[in-house]
Amino acid sequence: MELKLPSPCVVILVGPGASGKSTWAAELFAPELIVSSDRLRALVGAGEDDIAASADAFALLDVAVKQRIGRRLTTVIDTLGLDKERRIRWLELAREAGMPCVAVGFDTPADECRRRNRERSAKRIPADVLTSQLRSWAAVKKDLPDEGYDQVLQPTAVRVVPEAFVQAGAAAVRQAERPSGLRFGLQLSSYTHPAGRAGMAEWVREVAARAEAVGFDAIYVMDHFRQIPQVGRAWDDFLESWTTLGYLAACTTRVRLGTLVSGITYRNVAHLGKIAATLDVLSGGRAVCGVGLAWFEAEHKAYGWSFPPVAERYALLEDALQLLPVLWGPGNKPFHGKVLDVPDTTCYPRPLQEHLPVLVGGSGPRTLRLAARYADAVNVFGDVTAVRKASGLLGDRPVELTHLSTTLVGKDSQELDQLVQKLRPRNVNPARYAALVNAGTVDDQIGRFRELSEAGVAEVMISLPDLETLDTVADVISAFRV
């Protein structure tokens, strides 16, 4: 199993010449991550073997390492690493930047180093110099464990991954050995595509059909009236949520359909209940009513809606959570809440589901308490630690915990790197983008979702930066079909 290092990190290679440091680094890391004394010697001198340029090369190396670590960029330092003073300085820079730092010791047998050196056509190290390096390495390797690195490694297979995937390998093994079930929902968060608005209906239909075919249990849409800044521009094409769900009801046969989530300020709450009931009937009993506090103040202002203070929106949300089940029930009894007053709750046809599920979006303690008291599910985001905290606040209340994240999936690390390079904005470095979209291979994602399942999550909702990866996601979903 490959070892996963958290991104960003500092990797210091330590060992004598001809021990395999540069070969190992080149096989496992992108060239732009490696700061190599040999390459810098070629830059400031006549070539990689220009020993007279060594002092200038190492001075440049120190500057490059300091600048990269200062920018919190993964940095692989490919030099002899036998100088303790330099190693400790690099370690201190990593600590100042809040970055993990590992040392990789290349304990290649002396005879093998000498054989490799003899067979070199270029960059051959003088025999006496190599002997001195081997002698130094014998002492250095004893010091490494006590110098304070997060880990001292042997040159094994490693990969730098977003923090969310550092422990995913072991979790994926647990999923393979003791499978657990998990539901998957696809969140549609963007409607920008090459066919434009003329082809949008067909594009939505195709996406929905593919989502059902690859095994998704639900399709959710964001409830906004223009694109949110976290995803795109305000003038990007963006469909109204409940109208889109009605269309999806006709395009699909199996998946549940819901908003993730409807801002409680966007509609008269009784009207929202009527809309959800209608969707449930027309979809054959597949509706989910997602509601939340509403947060996008600029959207309210743009459409001329008031944006009440947080306390007033919480009061409205609490009333709504109590009104909706009354509205979907028999009869027409009045509802009188703290801020809502509905004289007649007639809503026919009633939903086909005996209990139309209500999902609350939000991770704050007050939101979680409301969800635990009135809702069927709550949707949170964040890492496994945040999910465990939310689960603890919910206690043993009979409310499902669901999780939303942006998720980029590649078949393997090579394809994943290509996707990151293709999709990342020009001003965002690849590692930062990979962390933002939880970029991982199929096995990485299986491990991440297993960890979320172990933290109490019953359903994961994922937003895909590239819907062309839907078929790859199928391999992740199938791992949780038990």
N, C-alpha and C positions, 0 to 999 in steps of 0.2 A: 504494500500500500504506500502511495506517495505521501510525503509529509507536506502539510499545508502551512505556509507561513502567512501571517496577517499582513495585509496591505494598508499603509506603506511600512516598509521595514528596511533595516540596514543589514547587509550580509558581508562579513569580512572573511575573505579567503586567506588561509594561513598554511604555508608549507614551502618546502624548498623548490627550486627550479625543476622543471620536467616531472613534477608530481601530478600533473593533470588539472591544475586549477582553471586555466583558460578554456580547455576543452570542455570541462564540466559546466562552466558558466555559459559558454556559447550554446550548449545543448539545451539548457533549461531557461535561459533568460533572454529577453529581447535585447538587441545590441545597445539600444538607447539607455538601458538600465545599468550597463556595465561601465565602470570607470577603470580603465586598464592602464597601468604604467607603461606597458610595452607600446600601446597605441599612442600614448601621449609622447613617448620618446620619439616615435616616428613623426609626430606632429611638429615637435620643436627641434628635431635633429634630422639626420640623414636617413634614418630608418629605425626599426624596432631594436636593432642590435647596436645602435650608436651609443655606446657606453658613456661617451663624453657629454651626452645630452641628459644623463640621468638626473642630475641635480635640478635642472630646469623642469624636467618631466615630473618629478615628485613634488616640486613646488606647485605646478599646475594641477596635479592630482589633488593636493590638499585643498586648493581653492575650489575645484569642481565638487569634491565631496562635501565641503562646508556649504556651498550654495545649494546643492541638491537636497541635503538633509534639512537645510533651513526652509526649503519649499515643501518639505514633507513628501519627497519623492523617493520611491524605492530605489536604493542604491546598492549595487554589488561592487565591492572594492576588490579588483583583481590585481594584486601585486604580491610580493613575497609575504607580507604581513608579519615578518619576523621582528620588526621593530616594536617593542612593547610600548614605548612612549606614543608612537603613532596610533597603535591599536586603542589604547586607553583614551586618546583624544577623540577618536572617531566614536567610541562608545559614549563618551560624555556628550558629544554633539547629538547623538541619537536620544539620549536621556533628556536633554534640554528641549528637543523637539517632540518629546512624548512618543517616540517610535521604538518598537522592539528592535533589538540588535542581537544577531546570532553570529557566532564564529564557526567556520567550517574548516576543520583540520584535515589536511591531506597527508596521511601517514603512509605514503607509498614506500615500499622497501627501497633501501639505498641502491641496491644492485639494479633494480628496475629503473630508477631515476637515471642512473649512469648509462644504462643501455639506451633509453629513450634519447638521452642527450647526445650519445655517439651517433645515433641514426638521423639526427637533425641535419638538414641541408643548410639551414639558416638559423640564426639565433643560438648557435651552439655556445654553451657556457664553458669557460675555461675550467679544466678539471679541478684545479685547486680551489677555485671559487665555489664550485658545486659542493666539494667536500666541506668547505666552511659552512655553507648553507645547511647541509645535512647535520653537521655538528650543532648548529644553532637550533635547528628544529627539534632535536632530541631534548633540549632544555625547554624550549617554548611549549611543546605539547603538554608538559607537566604543569605549566603555569596557567594555561587557558581556562581550566575549570574554575579557577579561583579569581578570575578577573572580573566577574560580574555580568557576563552575558546572559541573555534569557535562555539560550541553549547553546551548547557546543556540539556540533554535528559532525558526522562523517559524511563524505561526499555521496549521499544517496539521492534518490529522485525527490525533488521538492517542487512546489509550485506556490507562487504568491497569489493569494486570493483575498477577496473582501472578508472582513471580520466575521460576517455571518456564516462563512463556510469553513472556518478553521477546524471545527470539531465535526464537520459534516461527514467525513469519511467513516468514522466509527459509528455514527448514527445510521448511515446507509447500510452498514453491515448488520446492525440490529434490525433494520427493516427487512432485510433479506432473510435473516434467520428467524425473526419473530414478527411477521407482518402485522401491521395495524391498519385499520380502515381510516380513510379521510375523504371528505367531499371536496370537490373542486368547482369553483365558480370563475367564469371569465368576466372581467370588468371591461366594458367598452368606454374608453376615456377620450378617444380621439376619432374624428370622422374624416380626417384629411387623407385623401387617397388620389391616385392619378386620374381616375375617371371623373372626378369633380362631382358637382351636385346632380348632373344629368344621369350619372351612373351610380349614385349613392344608394338607391333602393336595392339595386341588384347586388351591390357590394355588401350591404348589410345582410342581405339574404344569404349570400355565399359564406360570409363569416359565421353566421348562425348555424348553417348546415354543417360546416367543418367542425365547429365547436361541439355540436352533438355527436358527430361521427368519431371524434377523437376521445370522447368520454367525459366531457364536462357535465356536471350535474346542474349547473345554473348559469344564466347570463344576467349580469347586472349592468345598469347604465348609471352614469353620474347624473344627478339632477341639478343641472345648471342651465342658464339661458344664453351664455356665451362661454367660450373656452377660458379655463382658469389659467393664471400665469405660470403655475407649476408645470403645465403641459404644453401650452402654446400661446398664440396671440389672441387677443379678444375678438378679432375679426375672422379667425379661422372658422370653417364650417362646423356647426355644432347643433345637433338635433335635440328637440324637446323630448324629455325623458319618457313620460307616460304614453305619448303618441307613438314613440319608437317601440315601447314594450308591446303596445297593441299590434303593431306590425310584426314584431317578433313572434307574437302568439300565433299568427297565421303562418309564419315561416318555419316553425318548429313543432315538435310533437311530444318531447320528453322533458326538456330542461325547465327548471323553475325560472321565473322571471321577476325581477324586482329592481328597485332603485337603491343605489348605494351612495348616499341616502338622500331622501327628500328633505330639503330645508323646511323647517316647520313654519317659517314666515312666508313661504312662497305662495301658499294657497289657503283659502278658507279650509279649515281642517275637516269639516263635514263633507265638503266637496272632494277633498283628497280621499276620504273614506269611500265615497261613491265611485270615484275613479278606480280605486284598488279593487272594489267589489266587482265592477264591470270587467276589469282585466281577468279576475279569477274565473268568472263565468265564461268569457270568450276563450280563455286558454285551457279550459277543462280542469280547472282547479290547480293552477301552477303559480299563482301570484305570491309574492313576498312584498310586504310593505315596509320599506326602510325609511326611517325618520331620524332627523338629527337637529341640532341646535341652530344650524345655519351660521356661516362664518364669513361669507364673501360680501363684505360691506360695499365694495365698489359696484358689484352687480346690482345690489339693492338701489343704490343711488342712480345707476344708469337707467333702471326701469321705473324709477319714481316711487319705489316702495320705502316705507320707513324701516329702519334697522334698530329695533328696540335694544335697550341695554341687556346685558347677559342675564340679570335676574328676571327680567320680564320674559325673555325667551325661554328660560328654564320653567317658568310658571306655565307658559303656553305649551311647552313640550310635555310637562307632567299632565296637564289637562288632556292633551291629545292622546296620550297613551291610555287614558281611562275612557275617552270618548269613543275611539275607534272600535273596540270590541262591542260596545253598546250599539253603535250604528250597524254593525254587521250581524247583530242578533235579531231575534224576532220582535215584532211589535213596533211601537213608535214612541216609547217613553221619552220624556224630556231629559236633558242633561244639563246640570248646573255645576260648573267647576269654578276654580278660582278666577279665571279670566275668560273662559268660554261659556257661552249660554246658547244651547241649541234646544228650542222649544219642542221640536218634533224630529225624532231620529229615524224616520221612515227611510229605508234603503232596500228597495226591491228591484231586481232579484238579489237575494242574499248571496254571498259567496258560496261557491260549491264546496269549498273546504269547510268542514265543521268549525275549524279554528284557523282562520287566516293568519299566518305567522307575522309577527311584528319584530323587526330588527332595528335596534338603536345604534347609531354610529357615534363613536367617541370613546376616548380613553381616560377622561378625567374622573376623579373619585365621585363627583356628584352625578355625572352621567351614568357611571357604572351602578350607582345605587338605584337610580331610576330604572335602569334596564333590569336589574335584579328583581325589582319589585313588580314591574308591569310588563316586561317584554319577554319574547321567546328567545331572542339572541341579541348579542352585542358584538359590534365590529370594532376591532382595535388594530393598531399598527405598531411597528417598532420591532426590536430584536427579541430574542427569547427571554431575556431578563425582564423586559417591559411586559411581555405577555404573562410571565409568571406572577408579576406584581398585580396585574389586572385580575388574573385568576384568583389570587389571594383575597383581593377586595370583594370579589363576587362570592367567595365562600362556598357554601354548599347549596346556594340557591339554584333552582331548576331552570337556569338560563344558559343557552349555548354560547360558547366563546368562538368567534370567527376572527379571521385575520386578513388584512388587505396589504398587498405589497406589489410594487412594480417588479417584474421578473423577466429576465432575459436568459434564455436557455440555448445552449449549444450542444451538439452531439458529443463533441470532445473539446479539449482546450484549444486546439488549432482553429476550429470553426468559431469558437467563442471569441477568440482574439479578433478574428475577421469581422464578426458582428459588432464588437465594441468599436473597432476602427471605423466601420461603415456608419454607425448610428450616432456616435458621440458628436456633440457640437464642437466646432473648431476651437473654441476657447476653453474647453474642458479637457483636462488630461485623461488618458485612457483609464488609469487606476481610479480616479475620482468618479468617472462616469460608471465604471464597473460596480463601484460600491453603491452609487445612487440607484442603479437598476437591478441590484442583486444578481449580477451576471455570474452564472455558474453552468457547469456541464450538467447533463442528465443526472449523473451520480451525485454531484454537489447538491442539486435541488432536492433529490430524494432524501438526502441527509438533513438538509435544512427543514424540510417539511416534517420529517420524522421528529426532529427536535421540537417543532411547534406542536405537533400532536402530543408529544410527551408532556408539554407544558399545559395541555388542556384544550387545545384548539380542535374543534369538530369540523370546521370548513375553512379552507383557504381560498380567498378571492385574489386572483392575479390579473394585473394589467400588463399586457405584452407590448413592449416598445416596437416589436416587429411581428405583425400577425402572420408573417410567412413561417414563423417558427411553431405554428400550431401543431403540425405533425410531430415535431420533436417533443413537444409537451406531452403528447400521447404516451411516450415511454415513461414519463414521470408519473402520470395518472395511473397507468396500469400497475405500477409498483404498490399502489395502495388499494387495489381491488382484492379484497379477501372474502 
